[in-house]
Amino acid sequence: MATTVRGEVTCLSCGRFLGVIETTDGRLRIVRPGSGGVLPRVDRGHLRCGRCGGRAIVETSMDSVYAA
Ligand SMILES: [Zn+2]
């Protein structure tokens, strides 16, 4: 059974909200793009800002894990 975790992606460099992602068994899916249509991208296993290329982090919320 797959475990899906949802999280909000934020860039550490420019502080931009990059959208909401879901990870299921290590696969990443964009649920909702961030402001201005900016998307996070994966570079060698690390999330990066689609705008400035800075490092992005995922903040997971247990409340929204199974909310779809
Ligand atoms: Zn950025």
N, CA, C, O and the ligand as a Tripos MOL2 file, in Angstrom:
@<TRIPOS>MOLECULE
protein
  273   271    69     0     0
PROTEIN
NO_CHARGES

@<TRIPOS>ATOM
      1 N           0.8450   -1.1960    0.0000 N.3       1 MET1
      2 CA          0.0000    0.0000    0.0000 C.3       1 MET1
      3 C           0.8800    1.2460    0.0000 C.2       1 MET1
      4 O           1.8140    1.3750    0.7910 O.2       1 MET1
      5 N           0.5580    2.1390   -0.8930 N.am      2 ALA2
      6 CA          1.3640    3.3480   -1.0400 C.3       2 ALA2
      7 C           1.0310    4.3650    0.0470 C.2       2 ALA2
      8 O          -0.1230    4.5340    0.4390 O.2       2 ALA2
      9 N           2.0560    5.0200    0.5090 N.am      3 THR3
     10 CA          1.8630    6.0850    1.4820 C.3       3 THR3
     11 C           2.0500    7.4150    0.7910 C.2       3 THR3
     12 O           3.0900    7.6660    0.1820 O.2       3 THR3
     13 N           1.0630    8.2540    0.8820 N.am      4 THR4
     14 CA          1.1300    9.5590    0.2500 C.3       4 THR4
     15 C           1.3030   10.6380    1.3010 C.2       4 THR4
     16 O           0.5490   10.7180    2.2710 O.2       4 THR4
     17 N           2.3150   11.4660    1.0850 N.am      5 VAL5
     18 CA          2.5470   12.5840    1.9860 C.3       5 VAL5
     19 C           2.4520   13.8690    1.1920 C.2       5 VAL5
     20 O           3.0680   14.0050    0.1350 O.2       5 VAL5
     21 N           1.6920   14.7950    1.6960 N.am      6 ARG6
     22 CA          1.5220   16.0710    1.0100 C.3       6 ARG6
     23 C           2.2860   17.1510    1.7520 C.2       6 ARG6
     24 O           2.3380   17.1550    2.9820 O.2       6 ARG6
     25 N           2.8740   18.0620    1.0040 N.am      7 GLY7
     26 CA          3.6250   19.1270    1.6490 C.3       7 GLY7
     27 C           3.6360   20.3970    0.8290 C.2       7 GLY7
     28 O           3.3880   20.3850   -0.3760 O.2       7 GLY7
     29 N           3.9250   21.4830    1.5030 N.am      8 GLU8
     30 CA          4.0270   22.7730    0.8270 C.3       8 GLU8
     31 C           5.4930   23.0890    0.5990 C.2       8 GLU8
     32 O           6.3180   22.9700    1.5050 O.2       8 GLU8
     33 N           5.8050   23.4920   -0.6150 N.am      9 VAL9
     34 CA          7.1920   23.7570   -0.9850 C.3       9 VAL9
     35 C           7.4550   25.2580   -0.9560 C.2       9 VAL9
     36 O           6.7180   26.0490   -1.5440 O.2       9 VAL9
     37 N           8.5140   25.6250   -0.2630 N.am     10 THR10
     38 CA          8.8890   27.0330   -0.1650 C.3      10 THR10
     39 C          10.3720   27.1750   -0.4890 C.2      10 THR10
     40 O          11.1890   26.3610   -0.0590 O.2      10 THR10
     41 N          10.7140   28.2100   -1.2480 N.am     11 CYS11
     42 CA         12.1170   28.4650   -1.5680 C.3      11 CYS11
     43 C          12.8020   29.1720   -0.4130 C.2      11 CYS11
     44 O          12.2650   30.1250    0.1530 O.2      11 CYS11
     45 N          13.9910   28.6990   -0.0690 N.am     12 LEU12
     46 CA         14.7390   29.3120    1.0240 C.3      12 LEU12
     47 C          15.4480   30.5810    0.5810 C.2      12 LEU12
     48 O          15.7950   31.4250    1.4070 O.2      12 LEU12
     49 N          15.6630   30.7160   -0.7180 N.am     13 SER13
     50 CA         16.4150   31.8650   -1.2120 C.3      13 SER13
     51 C          15.5290   33.0860   -1.4240 C.2      13 SER13
     52 O          15.8300   34.1770   -0.9390 O.2      13 SER13
     53 N          14.4270   32.8890   -2.1580 N.am     14 CYS14
     54 CA         13.5840   34.0430   -2.4550 C.3      14 CYS14
     55 C          12.2960   34.0400   -1.6350 C.2      14 CYS14
     56 O          11.5190   34.9930   -1.6890 O.2      14 CYS14
     57 N          12.0720   32.9680   -0.8760 N.am     15 GLY15
     58 CA         10.9170   32.9240    0.0090 C.3      15 GLY15
     59 C           9.5940   32.7030   -0.6890 C.2      15 GLY15
     60 O           8.5340   32.8320   -0.0760 O.2      15 GLY15
     61 N           9.6490   32.3730   -1.9590 N.am     16 ARG16
     62 CA          8.4400   32.2090   -2.7390 C.3      16 ARG16
     63 C           7.7570   30.8800   -2.4260 C.2      16 ARG16
     64 O           8.4150   29.8600   -2.2200 O.2      16 ARG16
     65 N           6.4510   30.9140   -2.3950 N.am     17 PHE17
     66 CA          5.6730   29.6930   -2.2450 C.3      17 PHE17
     67 C           5.6070   28.9940   -3.5980 C.2      17 PHE17
     68 O           5.1010   29.5560   -4.5700 O.2      17 PHE17
     69 N           6.1180   27.7700   -3.6580 N.am     18 LEU18
     70 CA          6.2730   27.0940   -4.9470 C.3      18 LEU18
     71 C           5.1790   26.0830   -5.2410 C.2      18 LEU18
     72 O           5.1650   25.4790   -6.3140 O.2      18 LEU18
     73 N           4.2730   25.8930   -4.3150 N.am     19 GLY19
     74 CA          3.1700   25.0020   -4.5990 C.3      19 GLY19
     75 C           3.0580   23.8670   -3.6030 C.2      19 GLY19
     76 O           3.8050   23.7800   -2.6290 O.2      19 GLY19
     77 N           2.1030   23.0070   -3.8810 N.am     20 VAL20
     78 CA          1.8490   21.8520   -3.0290 C.3      20 VAL20
     79 C           2.2170   20.5940   -3.8040 C.2      20 VAL20
     80 O           1.8230   20.4240   -4.9580 O.2      20 VAL20
     81 N           2.9680   19.7250   -3.1620 N.am     21 ILE21
     82 CA          3.3660   18.4780   -3.8090 C.3      21 ILE21
     83 C           2.8830   17.2840   -3.0040 C.2      21 ILE21
     84 O           2.5630   17.3950   -1.8200 O.2      21 ILE21
     85 N           2.8390   16.1570   -3.6650 N.am     22 GLU22
     86 CA          2.5820   14.8940   -2.9980 C.3      22 GLU22
     87 C           3.7030   13.9450   -3.3530 C.2      22 GLU22
     88 O           4.1380   13.8830   -4.5020 O.2      22 GLU22
     89 N           4.1620   13.2160   -2.3770 N.am     23 THR23
     90 CA          5.1390   12.1770   -2.6580 C.3      23 THR23
     91 C           4.5190   10.8330   -2.3150 C.2      23 THR23
     92 O           3.9990   10.6300   -1.2180 O.2      23 THR23
     93 N           4.5830    9.9330   -3.2650 N.am     24 THR24
     94 CA          4.0770    8.5790   -3.0650 C.3      24 THR24
     95 C           5.1970    7.6150   -3.3970 C.2      24 THR24
     96 O           5.6140    7.5070   -4.5500 O.2      24 THR24
     97 N           5.6840    6.9140   -2.3820 N.am     25 ASP25
     98 CA          6.7910    5.9720   -2.5570 C.3      25 ASP25
     99 C           7.9730    6.6110   -3.2800 C.2      25 ASP25
    100 O           8.5860    5.9910   -4.1500 O.2      25 ASP25
    101 N           8.2830    7.8270   -2.9230 N.am     26 GLY26
    102 CA          9.4480    8.4920   -3.4750 C.3      26 GLY26
    103 C           9.1910    9.2170   -4.7780 C.2      26 GLY26
    104 O          10.0650    9.9280   -5.2730 O.2      26 GLY26
    105 N           7.9950    9.0450   -5.3450 N.am     27 ARG27
    106 CA          7.6670    9.7600   -6.5740 C.3      27 ARG27
    107 C           6.9750   11.0620   -6.2210 C.2      27 ARG27
    108 O           6.1140   11.1160   -5.3430 O.2      27 ARG27
    109 N           7.3740   12.1060   -6.9270 N.am     28 LEU28
    110 CA          6.8860   13.4350   -6.6090 C.3      28 LEU28
    111 C           5.8570   13.8900   -7.6360 C.2      28 LEU28
    112 O           6.0330   13.7170   -8.8420 O.2      28 LEU28
    113 N           4.7900   14.4700   -7.1310 N.am     29 ARG29
    114 CA          3.7380   14.9420   -8.0240 C.3      29 ARG29
    115 C           3.3380   16.3500   -7.6040 C.2      29 ARG29
    116 O           3.1620   16.6250   -6.4180 O.2      29 ARG29
    117 N           3.1980   17.2290   -8.5730 N.am     30 ILE30
    118 CA          2.7530   18.5840   -8.2780 C.3      30 ILE30
    119 C           1.2290   18.5920   -8.1490 C.2      30 ILE30
    120 O           0.5130   18.2360   -9.0850 O.2      30 ILE30
    121 N           0.7590   18.9940   -7.0020 N.am     31 VAL31
    122 CA         -0.6860   19.0660   -6.7900 C.3      31 VAL31
    123 C          -1.2080   20.4290   -7.2220 C.2      31 VAL31
    124 O          -2.2360   20.5410   -7.8910 O.2      31 VAL31
    125 N          -0.4790   21.4510   -6.8260 N.am     32 ARG32
    126 CA         -0.9170   22.8000   -7.1270 C.3      32 ARG32
    127 C           0.3170   23.6720   -7.3080 C.2      32 ARG32
    128 O           1.1640   23.7160   -6.4160 O.2      32 ARG32
    129 N           0.4450   24.3690   -8.4360 N.am     33 PRO33
    130 CA          1.6090   25.2440   -8.6410 C.3      33 PRO33
    131 C           1.5510   26.4560   -7.7280 C.2      33 PRO33
    132 O           0.4860   26.8340   -7.2400 O.2      33 PRO33
    133 N           2.6910   27.0480   -7.5080 N.am     34 GLY34
    134 CA          2.7730   28.1900   -6.6140 C.3      34 GLY34
    135 C           2.3320   29.4830   -7.2700 C.2      34 GLY34
    136 O           1.8290   29.4880   -8.3930 O.2      34 GLY34
    137 N           2.5250   30.5610   -6.5650 N.am     35 SER35
    138 CA          2.1120   31.8610   -7.0650 C.3      35 SER35
    139 C           2.8600   32.2000   -8.3390 C.2      35 SER35
    140 O           4.0750   32.0170   -8.4260 O.2      35 SER35
    141 N           2.1280   32.6980   -9.3310 N.am     36 GLY36
    142 CA          2.7430   33.0490  -10.5930 C.3      36 GLY36
    143 C           3.0600   31.8380  -11.4520 C.2      36 GLY36
    144 O           3.7860   31.9470  -12.4400 O.2      36 GLY36
    145 N           2.5140   30.6700  -11.0760 N.am     37 GLY37
    146 CA          2.7400   29.4670  -11.8630 C.3      37 GLY37
    147 C           4.1440   28.9090  -11.7330 C.2      37 GLY37
    148 O           4.5510   28.0870  -12.5540 O.2      37 GLY37
    149 N           4.8860   29.3260  -10.7360 N.am     38 VAL38
    150 CA          6.2470   28.8270  -10.5440 C.3      38 VAL38
    151 C           6.1890   27.4250   -9.9450 C.2      38 VAL38
    152 O           5.4470   27.1740   -8.9950 O.2      38 VAL38
    153 N           6.9740   26.5250  -10.5080 N.am     39 LEU39
    154 CA          6.9840   25.1490  -10.0450 C.3      39 LEU39
    155 C           8.3280   24.8030   -9.4160 C.2      39 LEU39
    156 O           9.3760   25.2860   -9.8440 O.2      39 LEU39
    157 N           8.2750   23.9640   -8.4030 N.am     40 PRO40
    158 CA          9.5470   23.4320   -7.9010 C.3      40 PRO40
    159 C          10.0690   22.3850   -8.8780 C.2      40 PRO40
    160 O           9.2890   21.7390   -9.5770 O.2      40 PRO40
    161 N          11.3710   22.2210   -8.9250 N.am     41 ARG41
    162 CA         11.9050   21.1510   -9.7730 C.3      41 ARG41
    163 C          12.8910   20.3290   -8.9620 C.2      41 ARG41
    164 O          13.4350   20.7840   -7.9560 O.2      41 ARG41
    165 N          13.1010   19.1210   -9.4210 N.am     42 VAL42
    166 CA         13.9770   18.2090   -8.6980 C.3      42 VAL42
    167 C          15.3110   18.1400   -9.4120 C.2      42 VAL42
    168 O          15.3710   17.8180  -10.5990 O.2      42 VAL42
    169 N          16.3800   18.4440   -8.6930 N.am     43 ASP43
    170 CA         17.7190   18.4140   -9.2550 C.3      43 ASP43
    171 C          18.5670   17.4590   -8.4250 C.2      43 ASP43
    172 O          18.9360   17.7600   -7.2900 O.2      43 ASP43
    173 N          18.8680   16.3100   -9.0090 N.am     44 ARG44
    174 CA         19.6560   15.2840   -8.3230 C.3      44 ARG44
    175 C          19.1170   14.9670   -6.9260 C.2      44 ARG44
    176 O          19.8600   14.8720   -5.9490 O.2      44 ARG44
    177 N          17.8030   14.8090   -6.8780 N.am     45 GLY45
    178 CA         17.1910   14.4010   -5.6220 C.3      45 GLY45
    179 C          16.8900   15.5320   -4.6620 C.2      45 GLY45
    180 O          16.3660   15.3030   -3.5730 O.2      45 GLY45
    181 N          17.2240   16.7730   -5.0660 N.am     46 HIS46
    182 CA         16.9420   17.9030   -4.2070 C.3      46 HIS46
    183 C          15.9280   18.8220   -4.8750 C.2      46 HIS46
    184 O          15.9480   19.0110   -6.0910 O.2      46 HIS46
    185 N          15.0600   19.3790   -4.0800 N.am     47 LEU47
    186 CA         14.0850   20.3170   -4.6100 C.3      47 LEU47
    187 C          14.7330   21.6750   -4.8090 C.2      47 LEU47
    188 O          15.4800   22.1680   -3.9630 O.2      47 LEU47
    189 N          14.4220   22.2650   -5.9610 N.am     48 ARG48
    190 CA         14.9640   23.5860   -6.2510 C.3      48 ARG48
    191 C          13.8420   24.4920   -6.7070 C.2      48 ARG48
    192 O          12.8250   24.0380   -7.2320 O.2      48 ARG48
    193 N          14.0430   25.7670   -6.5010 N.am     49 CYS49
    194 CA         13.0900   26.7740   -6.9220 C.3      49 CYS49
    195 C          13.1020   26.8880   -8.4420 C.2      49 CYS49
    196 O          14.1640   26.9780   -9.0590 O.2      49 CYS49
    197 N          11.8910   26.8840   -9.0510 N.am     50 GLY50
    198 CA         11.8130   26.9980  -10.4960 C.3      50 GLY50
    199 C          12.0800   28.4110  -10.9750 C.2      50 GLY50
    200 O          12.2010   28.6400  -12.1790 O.2      50 GLY50
    201 N          12.1730   29.3520  -10.0690 N.am     51 ARG51
    202 CA         12.3720   30.7440  -10.4410 C.3      51 ARG51
    203 C          13.8280   31.1770  -10.2710 C.2      51 ARG51
    204 O          14.4550   31.6690  -11.2100 O.2      51 ARG51
    205 N          14.3570   30.9880   -9.0580 N.am     52 CYS52
    206 CA         15.7210   31.4780   -8.8170 C.3      52 CYS52
    207 C          16.7380   30.3510   -8.7180 C.2      52 CYS52
    208 O          17.9410   30.6090   -8.6810 O.2      52 CYS52
    209 N          16.2710   29.1010   -8.6760 N.am     53 GLY53
    210 CA         17.2010   27.9840   -8.6030 C.3      53 GLY53
    211 C          17.7280   27.7170   -7.2080 C.2      53 GLY53
    212 O          18.5960   26.8650   -7.0160 O.2      53 GLY53
    213 N          17.1980   28.4510   -6.2290 N.am     54 GLY54
    214 CA         17.6330   28.2630   -4.8520 C.3      54 GLY54
    215 C          17.0840   26.9820   -4.2540 C.2      54 GLY54
    216 O          16.2400   26.3120   -4.8500 O.2      54 GLY54
    217 N          17.5650   26.6580   -3.0900 N.am     55 ARG55
    218 CA         17.1370   25.4360   -2.4290 C.3      55 ARG55
    219 C          15.7230   25.6070   -1.8960 C.2      55 ARG55
    220 O          15.3780   26.6380   -1.3200 O.2      55 ARG55
    221 N          14.9160   24.5750   -2.1010 N.am     56 ALA56
    222 CA         13.5400   24.6170   -1.6250 C.3      56 ALA56
    223 C          13.3110   23.5100   -0.6060 C.2      56 ALA56
    224 O          13.9250   22.4450   -0.6710 O.2      56 ALA56
    225 N          12.4280   23.7810    0.3210 N.am     57 ILE57
    226 CA         12.1150   22.7950    1.3520 C.3      57 ILE57
    227 C          10.6340   22.4510    1.3080 C.2      57 ILE57
    228 O           9.8050   23.2220    0.8240 O.2      57 ILE57
    229 N          10.3320   21.2720    1.8290 N.am     58 VAL58
    230 CA          8.9350   20.8300    1.9090 C.3      58 VAL58
    231 C           8.5150   20.8410    3.3650 C.2      58 VAL58
    232 O           9.1800   20.2720    4.2310 O.2      58 VAL58
    233 N           7.4070   21.4920    3.6090 N.am     59 GLU59
    234 CA          6.8290   21.4660    4.9480 C.3      59 GLU59
    235 C           5.5970   20.5890    4.9160 C.2      59 GLU59
    236 O           4.6000   20.9240    4.2770 O.2      59 GLU59
    237 N           5.6660   19.4860    5.5950 N.am     60 THR60
    238 CA          4.5330   18.5710    5.5970 C.3      60 THR60
    239 C           3.6150   18.8860    6.7640 C.2      60 THR60
    240 O           4.0360   19.3420    7.8280 O.2      60 THR60
    241 N           2.3680   18.6280    6.5200 N.am     61 SER61
    242 CA          1.3690   18.8410    7.5560 C.3      61 SER61
    243 C           0.5650   17.5650    7.7160 C.2      61 SER61
    244 O          -0.0360   17.0830    6.7560 O.2      61 SER61
    245 N           0.5470   17.0230    8.8990 N.am     62 MET62
    246 CA         -0.1730   15.7800    9.1230 C.3      62 MET62
    247 C          -1.6600   15.9460    8.8450 C.2      62 MET62
    248 O          -2.3410   14.9930    8.4650 O.2      62 MET62
    249 N          -2.1490   17.1390    9.0320 N.am     63 ASP63
    250 CA         -3.5780   17.3820    8.8300 C.3      63 ASP63
    251 C          -3.9980   17.1470    7.3830 C.2      63 ASP63
    252 O          -5.1360   16.7660    7.1070 O.2      63 ASP63
    253 N          -3.0630   17.3810    6.4670 N.am     64 SER64
    254 CA         -3.4500   17.3320    5.0650 C.3      64 SER64
    255 C          -2.9510   16.0790    4.3520 C.2      64 SER64
    256 O          -3.0690   15.9700    3.1320 O.2      64 SER64
    257 N          -2.3990   15.1420    5.1040 N.am     65 VAL65
    258 CA         -1.7960   13.9620    4.4740 C.3      65 VAL65
    259 C          -2.7930   13.2150    3.6020 C.2      65 VAL65
    260 O          -2.4770   12.8530    2.4680 O.2      65 VAL65
    261 N          -3.9620   12.9860    4.1070 N.am     66 TYR66
    262 CA         -4.9240   12.1980    3.3370 C.3      66 TYR66
    263 C          -6.0560   13.0530    2.7840 C.2      66 TYR66
    264 O          -7.0610   12.5350    2.2970 O.2      66 TYR66
    265 N          -5.8820   14.3490    2.8630 N.am     67 ALA67
    266 CA         -6.9060   15.2240    2.3280 C.3      67 ALA67
    267 C          -6.7470   15.3700    0.8200 C.2      67 ALA67
    268 O          -5.7110   15.8360    0.3470 O.2      67 ALA67
    269 N          -7.7270   14.9910    0.0940 N.am     68 ALA68
    270 CA         -7.6690   15.1170   -1.3520 C.3      68 ALA68
    271 C          -9.0370   15.5180   -1.8660 C.2      68 ALA68
    272 O          -9.2200   15.6820   -3.0720 O.2      68 ALA68
    273 ZN         13.5660   30.9760   -5.2160 Zn       69 ZN69
@<TRIPOS>BOND
     1     1     2 1
     2     2     3 1
     3     3     4 2
     4     3     5 am
     5     5     6 1
     6     6     7 1
     7     7     8 2
     8     7     9 am
     9     9    10 1
    10    10    11 1
    11    11    12 2
    12    11    13 am
    13    13    14 1
    14    14    15 1
    15    15    16 2
    16    15    17 am
    17    17    18 1
    18    18    19 1
    19    19    20 2
    20    19    21 am
    21    21    22 1
    22    22    23 1
    23    23    24 2
    24    23    25 am
    25    25    26 1
    26    26    27 1
    27    27    28 2
    28    27    29 am
    29    29    30 1
    30    30    31 1
    31    31    32 2
    32    31    33 am
    33    33    34 1
    34    34    35 1
    35    35    36 2
    36    35    37 am
    37    37    38 1
    38    38    39 1
    39    39    40 2
    40    39    41 am
    41    41    42 1
    42    42    43 1
    43    43    44 2
    44    43    45 am
    45    45    46 1
    46    46    47 1
    47    47    48 2
    48    47    49 am
    49    49    50 1
    50    50    51 1
    51    51    52 2
    52    51    53 am
    53    53    54 1
    54    54    55 1
    55    55    56 2
    56    55    57 am
    57    57    58 1
    58    58    59 1
    59    59    60 2
    60    59    61 am
    61    61    62 1
    62    62    63 1
    63    63    64 2
    64    63    65 am
    65    65    66 1
    66    66    67 1
    67    67    68 2
    68    67    69 am
    69    69    70 1
    70    70    71 1
    71    71    72 2
    72    71    73 am
    73    73    74 1
    74    74    75 1
    75    75    76 2
    76    75    77 am
    77    77    78 1
    78    78    79 1
    79    79    80 2
    80    79    81 am
    81    81    82 1
    82    82    83 1
    83    83    84 2
    84    83    85 am
    85    85    86 1
    86    86    87 1
    87    87    88 2
    88    87    89 am
    89    89    90 1
    90    90    91 1
    91    91    92 2
    92    91    93 am
    93    93    94 1
    94    94    95 1
    95    95    96 2
    96    95    97 am
    97    97    98 1
    98    98    99 1
    99    99   100 2
   100    99   101 am
   101   101   102 1
   102   102   103 1
   103   103   104 2
   104   103   105 am
   105   105   106 1
   106   106   107 1
   107   107   108 2
   108   107   109 am
   109   109   110 1
   110   110   111 1
   111   111   112 2
   112   111   113 am
   113   113   114 1
   114   114   115 1
   115   115   116 2
   116   115   117 am
   117   117   118 1
   118   118   119 1
   119   119   120 2
   120   119   121 am
   121   121   122 1
   122   122   123 1
   123   123   124 2
   124   123   125 am
   125   125   126 1
   126   126   127 1
   127   127   128 2
   128   127   129 am
   129   129   130 1
   130   130   131 1
   131   131   132 2
   132   131   133 am
   133   133   134 1
   134   134   135 1
   135   135   136 2
   136   135   137 am
   137   137   138 1
   138   138   139 1
   139   139   140 2
   140   139   141 am
   141   141   142 1
   142   142   143 1
   143   143   144 2
   144   143   145 am
   145   145   146 1
   146   146   147 1
   147   147   148 2
   148   147   149 am
   149   149   150 1
   150   150   151 1
   151   151   152 2
   152   151   153 am
   153   153   154 1
   154   154   155 1
   155   155   156 2
   156   155   157 am
   157   157   158 1
   158   158   159 1
   159   159   160 2
   160   159   161 am
   161   161   162 1
   162   162   163 1
   163   163   164 2
   164   163   165 am
   165   165   166 1
   166   166   167 1
   167   167   168 2
   168   167   169 am
   169   169   170 1
   170   170   171 1
   171   171   172 2
   172   171   173 am
   173   173   174 1
   174   174   175 1
   175   175   176 2
   176   175   177 am
   177   177   178 1
   178   178   179 1
   179   179   180 2
   180   179   181 am
   181   181   182 1
   182   182   183 1
   183   183   184 2
   184   183   185 am
   185   185   186 1
   186   186   187 1
   187   187   188 2
   188   187   189 am
   189   189   190 1
   190   190   191 1
   191   191   192 2
   192   191   193 am
   193   193   194 1
   194   194   195 1
   195   195   196 2
   196   195   197 am
   197   197   198 1
   198   198   199 1
   199   199   200 2
   200   199   201 am
   201   201   202 1
   202   202   203 1
   203   203   204 2
   204   203   205 am
   205   205   206 1
   206   206   207 1
   207   207   208 2
   208   207   209 am
   209   209   210 1
   210   210   211 1
   211   211   212 2
   212   211   213 am
   213   213   214 1
   214   214   215 1
   215   215   216 2
   216   215   217 am
   217   217   218 1
   218   218   219 1
   219   219   220 2
   220   219   221 am
   221   221   222 1
   222   222   223 1
   223   223   224 2
   224   223   225 am
   225   225   226 1
   226   226   227 1
   227   227   228 2
   228   227   229 am
   229   229   230 1
   230   230   231 1
   231   231   232 2
   232   231   233 am
   233   233   234 1
   234   234   235 1
   235   235   236 2
   236   235   237 am
   237   237   238 1
   238   238   239 1
   239   239   240 2
   240   239   241 am
   241   241   242 1
   242   242   243 1
   243   243   244 2
   244   243   245 am
   245   245   246 1
   246   246   247 1
   247   247   248 2
   248   247   249 am
   249   249   250 1
   250   250   251 1
   251   251   252 2
   252   251   253 am
   253   253   254 1
   254   254   255 1
   255   255   256 2
   256   255   257 am
   257   257   258 1
   258   258   259 1
   259   259   260 2
   260   259   261 am
   261   261   262 1
   262   262   263 1
   263   263   264 2
   264   263   265 am
   265   265   266 1
   266   266   267 1
   267   267   268 2
   268   267   269 am
   269   269   270 1
   270   270   271 1
   271   271   272 2
@<TRIPOS>SUBSTRUCTURE
     1 MET1         2 RESIDUE 1 A MET
     2 ALA2         6 RESIDUE 1 A ALA
     3 THR3        10 RESIDUE 1 A THR
     4 THR4        14 RESIDUE 1 A THR
     5 VAL5        18 RESIDUE 1 A VAL
     6 ARG6        22 RESIDUE 1 A ARG
     7 GLY7        26 RESIDUE 1 A GLY
     8 GLU8        30 RESIDUE 1 A GLU
     9 VAL9        34 RESIDUE 1 A VAL
    10 THR10       38 RESIDUE 1 A THR
    11 CYS11       42 RESIDUE 1 A CYS
    12 LEU12       46 RESIDUE 1 A LEU
    13 SER13       50 RESIDUE 1 A SER
    14 CYS14       54 RESIDUE 1 A CYS
    15 GLY15       58 RESIDUE 1 A GLY
    16 ARG16       62 RESIDUE 1 A ARG
    17 PHE17       66 RESIDUE 1 A PHE
    18 LEU18       70 RESIDUE 1 A LEU
    19 GLY19       74 RESIDUE 1 A GLY
    20 VAL20       78 RESIDUE 1 A VAL
    21 ILE21       82 RESIDUE 1 A ILE
    22 GLU22       86 RESIDUE 1 A GLU
    23 THR23       90 RESIDUE 1 A THR
    24 THR24       94 RESIDUE 1 A THR
    25 ASP25       98 RESIDUE 1 A ASP
    26 GLY26      102 RESIDUE 1 A GLY
    27 ARG27      106 RESIDUE 1 A ARG
    28 LEU28      110 RESIDUE 1 A LEU
    29 ARG29      114 RESIDUE 1 A ARG
    30 ILE30      118 RESIDUE 1 A ILE
    31 VAL31      122 RESIDUE 1 A VAL
    32 ARG32      126 RESIDUE 1 A ARG
    33 PRO33      130 RESIDUE 1 A PRO
    34 GLY34      134 RESIDUE 1 A GLY
    35 SER35      138 RESIDUE 1 A SER
    36 GLY36      142 RESIDUE 1 A GLY
    37 GLY37      146 RESIDUE 1 A GLY
    38 VAL38      150 RESIDUE 1 A VAL
    39 LEU39      154 RESIDUE 1 A LEU
    40 PRO40      158 RESIDUE 1 A PRO
    41 ARG41      162 RESIDUE 1 A ARG
    42 VAL42      166 RESIDUE 1 A VAL
    43 ASP43      170 RESIDUE 1 A ASP
    44 ARG44      174 RESIDUE 1 A ARG
    45 GLY45      178 RESIDUE 1 A GLY
    46 HIS46      182 RESIDUE 1 A HIS
    47 LEU47      186 RESIDUE 1 A LEU
    48 ARG48      190 RESIDUE 1 A ARG
    49 CYS49      194 RESIDUE 1 A CYS
    50 GLY50      198 RESIDUE 1 A GLY
    51 ARG51      202 RESIDUE 1 A ARG
    52 CYS52      206 RESIDUE 1 A CYS
    53 GLY53      210 RESIDUE 1 A GLY
    54 GLY54      214 RESIDUE 1 A GLY
    55 ARG55      218 RESIDUE 1 A ARG
    56 ALA56      222 RESIDUE 1 A ALA
    57 ILE57      226 RESIDUE 1 A ILE
    58 VAL58      230 RESIDUE 1 A VAL
    59 GLU59      234 RESIDUE 1 A GLU
    60 THR60      238 RESIDUE 1 A THR
    61 SER61      242 RESIDUE 1 A SER
    62 MET62      246 RESIDUE 1 A MET
    63 ASP63      250 RESIDUE 1 A ASP
    64 SER64      254 RESIDUE 1 A SER
    65 VAL65      258 RESIDUE 1 A VAL
    66 TYR66      262 RESIDUE 1 A TYR
    67 ALA67      266 RESIDUE 1 A ALA
    68 ALA68      270 RESIDUE 1 A ALA
    69 ZN69       273 GROUP 0 **** ****
